[in-house]
Amino acid sequence: MLTPRIVISGFEPFGGDSINPTEQLVKDFSGTVAAGFEVVGIVLPVVHRHAAEKLCSVMEDLRPTAVISLGQAGGRTAVTPEKYAVNVADYPIPDNAGNQPKGVPLASDGPAAYVSTLSVHELTAALLERGLPAFVSYSAGTYVCNEVFYAVSRFREIHGFPFIHGFIHVPYIREQQLGQVNPRPWVEYGYLRDVLSAVLTYVARKGVVFL
Ligand code: PCA
C-alpha cells in the first residue's frame, strides 16, 4: 500500500540573499499532514543540474501523488503558479557554485516547453476565492527554478509517473527588505503560509485520483 504523499521543494538562499522564503516554507510544512497526505519537504541547492537531480532522485522511493516546487521570484507582487517550463538555461546571475550557462538547452532532445500538470488557472481561482492574491505566470525565467520545473516534467514523462507537478514562484518577504531605501515588493510570511496550506488542500483533493 502506497503512503499518499505530497513532496514540496524549496531552495536555499541565492544571489547574495541570506533568506529564501521557500526554504522556510519547506521546513515549516515538512512532516505535517495535509488532507490525509504526508508532506515531505526537500530543500534544493541553487546549482545547475544538482537541484533537479536531487529532486528527481527521491521520486522512485517516495512515489508522490504530487510534487509542488517553490522558488523565490524577487520583485513579484503575489504568488504566481507557473504555466510553462522552457528548454533553456540562460542564467542572469551565477548560481551558488559559480555556474552561468548561457542559452544552453536543458535537454537536447526534449520539447521546447512543458505545460504544468497542475491546473494553474483553477488553482489561482481557488486562491483568489480564499482572498489570497495570486496570478498565473507564463514565464518561470531561465534560471534554476525553470530548470527544476523542466527537469521534473521531463523525468515524469520519461518514467511514466503520473504525479501532478506544479511550480509556484513567491515574492520577497518583509524580512528581506527591512531598512531598504527603495524596497522591492514584499509580502508577509503568513500570507505565503496560507497560500501553501491552500495549495496543499487543493492538490490533495485533485491527487486522490492517482491512488
Ligand atoms: N529562485 C530562483 C532559483 C532559486 C529560487 O528560489 C529562480 O527563480 O530561478
Residues whose N, C-alpha, C, O or C-beta is under 5 A from the ligand:
A	BS01	PCA	F11 V46 G71 Q72 A140 Y143 V144 C145 N146
